[in-house]
Amino acid sequence: MPAPIRPQPGIMDIALYRGGASTIAGVRTPLKLSSNENPFGPSPGAVAAMRAVLADLHRYPSTSHAALRGAIARIHGLDDPDRIIIGVGSDELLSLLAMAYAGPGDQVLFTEHGFAIYRIAALAAGATPVAVPEAERVTDTDAILARITPAARLVYIANPNNPTGTMISMGELVRLADGVPEHCLLVLDGAYAEYVPAYDGGAGLVKTRGNVVMTRTFSKIYGLGGLRVGWGYAPRAVIDVLNRIRGPFNMSAVALAGAEAAVHDQAFVQMCHADNLDQRTRLAGGLAQLGIPSDPSFGNFVLARFTDAAQAIAADAHLKSCGIIVRPVGEYGFPEALRITVGRAGDVARVLRAMATFRGAAQV
């Protein structure tokens, strides 16, 4: 009798991804601060652009994504739209990179508290995931360089990182890029890059090197998480490889129209950036006054750290009782922490009031 069909090695080692919760039993409209979503939603211009294409949904979308790639190149000052690729969120591009460049016997490196998709992509490709220790929740350049072997094919670095919110300087990124050998790709995941003033997400490194790739997303500051649009900037040879394996119609007409309008509305982006900076400072400062520390965050969230896992669980339960959903991050190696998305001013005030009552009760 033939053996039953089995998946490729590594796939059954993948833990199912768990997104941020969105419901609380018995609460009709909870305050969702669990997925790092833009509290302002998408740009009104993006919404109008998406509505405008609804009557033509019987038509196939563009396969080249030329209009969106051109808009991204102009806004970000990139030299060549043909070095840009569009994906179903940056997740798809991160996975395609592993599919294209890693396999059995190869290694994929990432930091110990890095985004879950890095490990998933490595295992799905049959490669070996290698988690590199961080230094006090910050990417450790020396530790990464020390772990690169001849078997290394990809190094994923989120900068700023999720869920820590920390980041390394451009000088450290340059040192990392200089140290990664030519047989290995350095992938700079810039999902939160727009929240950092005067930061190009690593685009300058991509321009001057043959083994550096940058990925970005429309899911965060652009408020288009529901559309699933991401983009990458890479050497032409890498783009050529990825275009050979991505689906020809991977992006819908609605997604392409919404993203193109969104990237042109930089006034909306700047407004969201400024508000996030103010409210992030307020949230982190208010939590610190309550004895709840967090590292300086460069994203649209803070990682609130408690004494231990039991206290974090209790704080999460209290927030839920107040109708507030945040993100426990035990699966990222922080059982004693909660990741809290930065909301609008009223949202931040609500979180701080809830945490004040929790701390009051906890100290009784």
For each residue, the residues with C-beta under 8 A, 3 or more apart:
1:
2:
3: 6
4:
5:
6: 3
7: 11 12
8: 11 124 126
9: 104 126
10: 13 14 122 123 124 125 126 127
11: 7 8 14 123 124
12: 7
13: 10 123
14: 10 11 119 120 123 124
15: 331
16:
17: 116 117 120
18: 331
19: 35
20: 32 34 35 36 325 327
21: 24 32 34 325 327
22: 30 32 34 35 325
23: 27 30 325
24: 21 27 30 320 323 325
25:
26:
27: 23 24 30 323
28:
29: 323
30: 22 23 24 27 323 324 325
31: 323 324 325 343 347 350 351
32: 20 21 22 35 37 325 341
33: 324 325 326 327 340 341 342 343 347 351
34: 20 21 22 325 326 327 339 341
35: 19 20 22 32 225 327 341
36: 20 162 192 220 299 300 301 339 341
37: 32 219 220 223 225 341
38: 41 42 220 221 222 223 272 300
39: 341 342 343 344 347
40: 223 268 271 272 275 344
41: 38 223
42: 38 46 47 222 223 224 258 262
43: 46 47 222 223 261 262 265 268 269
44: 47 48 268
45: 48 49 261 262 264 265 268
46: 42 43 49 50 222 223 224 258 259 261 262 265
47: 42 43 44 50 51 258
48: 44 45 51 52 261
49: 45 46 52 53 257 258 260 261
50: 46 47 53 54 254 257 258 261
51: 47 48 54
52: 48 49 257
53: 49 50 56 57 253 254 257
54: 50 51 57 254
55:
56: 53 59 253
57: 53 54 253 254
58:
59: 56 253
60: 63 249 253
61: 249 251 252 253 255 256
62: 65 66 67 251 253 256
63: 60 248 249
64: 69
65: 62 68 69 85 86 251 256
66: 62 69 70 81
67: 62 70 71 256 260
68: 65 71 72 86 231 256 259 260 263
69: 64 65 66 72 73 81 82 84 85 86 231
70: 66 67 73 74 81
71: 67 68 74 75 260 263 264
72: 68 69 75 76 78 81 84 231 263
73: 69 70 76 77 78 79 80 81 84
74: 70 71 77
75: 71 72 263 264 266
76: 72 73 200 203 233
77: 73 74 203
78: 72 73 81 83 84 203 207 233
79: 73 83 207
80: 73 83 84 236
81: 66 69 70 72 73 78 84
82: 69 236 239
83: 78 79 80 206 233 234 235 236 239
84: 69 72 73 78 80 81 231 232 233 239
85: 65 69 93 231 232 234 239 242 243 246
86: 65 68 69 229 230 231 250 251 256 259
87: 90 91 92 93 96 229 230 231 232 246 250 251
88: 91 92 228 229 230 250 251
89: 92 217 219 228 229 230
90: 87 93 94 189 191 215 216 217 219 230 231 232
91: 87 88 94 95 117 230
92: 87 88 89 95 96 228 230 246 250
93: 85 87 90 96 97 215 230 231 232 242
94: 90 91 97 98 117 118 121 156 187 189 215
95: 91 92 98 99 117 120 121 124
96: 87 92 93 99 100 242 245 246
97: 93 94 100 101 121 154 185 187 213 238 242
98: 94 95 101 102 108 121 122 124 125 127 154
99: 95 96 102 121 124 125 245
100: 96 97 241 242 245
101: 97 98 106 153 154 185 241
102: 98 99 106 107 108 122 125 126 127 153 154
103: 106 125 126 127
104: 9 126 127
105: 127 128 151
106: 101 102 103 125 127 128 151 152 153
107: 102 127 128 129 130 149 151 152 153
108: 98 102 118 121 122 125 127 128 129 130 152 153 154 155 156
109: 130 132 144 147 148 152 154 155 156
110: 114 115 118 119 129 130 131 132 155 156 157
111: 114 131 132 133 134 139 140 144 157 158 161
112: 131 132 133 134 333
113: 134 137 161 163 164 332 333 334
114: 110 111 118 131 156 157 158 161
115: 110 118 156 158 161 162 189 191
116: 17 119 120 331 332
117: 17 91 94 95 120 121
118: 94 108 110 114 115 121 122 129 156
119: 14 110 116 122 123 129 131
120: 14 17 95 116 117 123 124
121: 94 95 97 98 99 108 117 118 124 125
122: 10 98 102 108 118 119 125 127 128 129 154
123: 10 11 13 14 119 120 126 127 129
124: 8 10 11 14 95 98 99 120 121
125: 10 98 99 102 103 106 108 121 122
126: 8 9 10 102 103 104 123
127: 10 98 102 103 104 105 106 107 108 122 123 153 154
128: 105 106 107 108 122 151
129: 107 108 110 118 119 122 123
130: 107 108 109 110 147 152
131: 110 111 112 114 119
132: 109 110 111 112 140 143 144 147
133: 111 112 140 143
134: 111 112 113 137 138 139 140 143 164
135: 138 139 140 143
136: 295
137: 113 134 164 166 295 303
138: 134 135 161 164 166 167 168 295
139: 111 134 135 144 157 159 161 166 167 168 172
140: 111 132 133 134 135 143 144
141: 144 145 168 172 175 176 179
142: 145 146
143: 132 133 134 135 140 146 147
144: 109 111 132 139 140 141 147 148 155 157 176
145: 141 142 148 176 179 180
146: 142 143
147: 109 130 132 143 144 152
148: 109 144 145 152 155 179 180 181 184
149: 107 152
150: 183
151: 105 106 107 128
152: 106 107 108 109 130 147 148 149 155 181 183 184
153: 101 102 106 107 108 127 183 184 185
154: 97 98 101 102 108 109 122 127 184 185 187
155: 108 109 110 144 148 152 176 180 184 185 186 187
156: 94 108 109 110 114 115 118 187 189
157: 110 111 114 139 144 173 176 186 187 188 189
158: 111 114 115 161 162 189 190 191 192
159: 139 167 168 173 188 189 190 193 201 202
160: 165 166 167 192 193 195 196 297 298 299
161: 111 113 114 115 138 139 158 164 165 166 167
162: 36 115 158 165 191 192 299 301
163: 113 301 303 327 329 332 334 337 339
164: 113 134 137 138 161 295 297 303
165: 160 161 162 294 295 296 297 298 299 301 302 303
166: 137 138 139 160 161 295 296 297 298
167: 138 139 159 160 161 196 298
168: 138 139 141 159 172 173 176
169: 172 173
170: 173 174 199
171: 174 175
172: 139 141 168 169 175 176
173: 157 159 168 169 170 176 177 188 202 205
174: 170 171 177 178 205
175: 141 171 172 178 179
176: 141 144 145 155 157 168 172 173 179 180 186
177: 173 174 180 186 205 209 212
178: 174 175
179: 141 145 148 175 176
180: 145 148 155 176 177 184 185 186 211 212
181: 148 152 184
182: 210 211
183: 150 152 153
184: 148 152 153 154 155 180 181 211
185: 97 101 153 154 155 180 211 212 213 238
186: 155 157 176 177 180 205 211 212 213
187: 94 97 154 155 156 157 212 213 214 215
188: 157 159 173 201 202 205 206 212 213 214 215
189: 90 94 115 156 157 158 159 215
190: 158 159 193 201 202 214 215 216
191: 90 115 158 162 215 216 217 219 220
192: 36 158 160 162 195 196 220 298 299 300
193: 159 160 190 196 199 200 201 216
194: 220 221 222 269 273
195: 160 192 220 221 273 276 277 298 299 300
196: 160 167 192 193 199 298
197: 273
198:
199: 170 193 196
200: 76 193 203 204
201: 159 188 190 193 214 216
202: 159 173 188 190 205 206 212 214
203: 76 77 78 200 206 207 214 233
204: 200 207 208
205: 173 174 177 186 188 202 208 209 212 214
206: 83 188 202 203 209 212 213 214 233 234 235
207: 78 79 203 204
208: 204 205
209: 177 205 206 212 235
210: 182 235 237
211: 180 182 184 185 186 235
212: 177 180 185 186 187 188 202 205 206 209 234 235
213: 97 185 186 187 188 206 232 233 234 235 238
214: 187 188 190 201 202 203 205 206 232 233 234
215: 90 93 94 187 188 189 190 191 230 231 232
216: 90 190 191 193 201 230 231 232 233
217: 89 90 191 220 222 229 230 231
218: 222 224 227 229 230 231 258 259 262 263
219: 37 89 90 191 222 224 225 227 228 229 230
220: 36 37 38 191 192 194 195 217 223 225 299 300
221: 38 194 195 269 272 273 276 300
222: 38 42 43 46 194 217 218 219 259 262 263 269
223: 37 38 40 41 42 43 46 220 262 272
224: 42 46 218 219 227 229 255 258 259 262
225: 35 37 219 220 228
226:
227: 218 219 224 252 254 255 258 259
228: 88 89 92 219 225 255
229: 86 87 88 89 217 218 219 224 251 255 256 258 259
230: 86 87 88 89 90 91 92 93 215 216 217 218 219
231: 68 69 72 84 85 86 87 90 93 215 216 217 218
232: 84 85 87 90 93 213 214 215 216 239 242
233: 76 78 83 84 203 206 213 214 216
234: 83 85 206 212 213 214 238 239 242
235: 83 206 209 210 211 212 213 238 239
236: 80 82 83 239 240
237: 210 240 241
238: 97 185 213 234 235 241 242
239: 82 83 84 85 232 234 235 236 242 243
240: 236 237 243 244
241: 100 101 237 238 244 245
242: 85 93 96 97 100 232 234 238 239 245 246
243: 85 239 240 246
244: 240 241
245: 96 99 100 241 242
246: 85 87 92 96 242 243 250
247: 250
248: 63
249: 60 61 63
250: 86 87 88 92 246 247
251: 61 62 65 86 87 88 229 255 256
252: 61 227 255 256
253: 53 56 57 59 60 61 62 256 257
254: 50 53 54 57 227 257 258
255: 61 224 227 228 229 251 252 258 259
256: 61 62 65 67 68 86 229 251 252 253 259 260
257: 49 50 52 53 253 254 260 261
258: 42 46 47 49 50 218 224 227 229 254 255 261 262
259: 46 68 86 218 222 224 227 229 255 256 262 263
260: 49 67 68 71 256 257 263 264
261: 43 45 46 48 49 50 257 258 264 265
262: 42 43 45 46 218 222 223 224 258 259 265 268
263: 68 71 72 75 218 222 259 260 266
264: 45 71 75 260 261
265: 43 45 46 261 262 268 269
266: 75 263 269 270
267: 270 271
268: 40 43 44 45 262 265 271 272
269: 43 194 221 222 265 266 272 273
270: 266 267 273 274
271: 40 267 268 274 275
272: 38 40 221 223 268 269 275 276
273: 194 195 197 221 269 270 276 277
274: 270 271 277 278
275: 40 271 272 278 279 344
276: 195 221 272 273 279 280 300 342
277: 195 273 274 280 281
278: 274 275 281 282 345
279: 275 276 282 283 342 343 344 345 347 348
280: 276 277 283 284 297 300 301 302 342
281: 277 278 284 285
282: 278 279 285 286 345 348 352
283: 279 280 286 287 302 340 342 348 351 352
284: 280 281 287 288 294 296 297 302
285: 281 282 288 289
286: 282 283 289 290 348 352 355
287: 283 284 290 292 293 294 302 304 352 355
288: 284 285 291 292 293 294
289: 285 286
290: 286 287 352 355 356 359
291: 288 359
292: 287 288 304 305 306 355 359
293: 287 288 304 305
294: 165 284 287 288 297 302 303 304 305
295: 136 137 138 164 165 166 303
296: 165 166 284
297: 160 164 165 166 280 284 294 301 302 303
298: 160 165 166 167 192 195 196
299: 36 160 162 165 192 195 220
300: 36 38 192 195 220 221 276 280 341 342
301: 36 162 163 165 280 297 339 340 341 342
302: 165 280 283 284 287 294 297 339 340 342
303: 137 163 164 165 294 295 297 329 334 337 338 339 340
304: 287 292 293 294 315 337 338 339 340
305: 292 293 294 334 336 337
306: 292 311 312 315 336 337 338
307: 311 336
308: 311 312 336
309: 312 313 330 335 336
310: 313 314
311: 306 307 308 314 315 336 362
312: 306 308 309 315 316 328 335 336 337 338
313: 309 310 316 317 328
314: 310 311 317 318 358 362
315: 304 306 311 312 318 319 338 355 358
316: 312 313 319 320 326 328 338
317: 313 314 320 321
318: 314 315 321 322 354 357 358 361
319: 315 316 322 324 325 326 338 351 354 355 358
320: 24 316 317 323 324 325
321: 317 318
322: 318 319 350 354 357
323: 24 27 29 30 31 320
324: 30 31 33 319 320 350 351 354
325: 20 21 22 23 24 30 31 32 33 34 319 320
326: 33 34 316 319 338 339 340 341 351
327: 20 21 33 34 35 163 338 339 340 341
328: 312 313 316 335 337 338 339
329: 163 303 332 333 334 337 338 339
330: 309 333 334 335
331: 15 18 116
332: 113 116 163 329
333: 112 113 329 330
334: 113 163 303 305 329 330 337
335: 309 312 328 330
336: 305 306 307 308 309 311 312
337: 163 303 304 305 306 312 328 329 334
338: 303 304 306 312 315 316 319 326 327 328 329
339: 34 36 163 301 302 303 304 326 327 328 329
340: 33 283 301 302 303 304 326 327 351
341: 32 33 34 35 36 37 39 300 301 326 327
342: 33 39 276 279 280 283 300 301 302 348
343: 31 33 39 279 346 347 348 351
344: 39 40 275 279 347 348
345: 278 279 282 348 349
346: 343 349 350
347: 31 33 39 279 343 344 350 351
348: 279 282 283 286 342 343 344 345 351 352
349: 345 346 352 353
350: 31 322 324 346 347 353 354
351: 31 33 283 319 324 326 340 343 347 348 354 355
352: 282 283 286 287 290 348 349 355 356
353: 349 350 356 357
354: 318 319 322 324 350 351 357 358
355: 286 287 290 292 315 319 351 352 358 359
356: 290 352 353 359 360
357: 318 322 353 354 360 361
358: 314 315 318 319 354 355 361 362
359: 290 291 292 355 356 362 363
360: 356 357 363 364
361: 318 357 358 364
362: 311 314 358 359
363: 359 360
364: 360 361
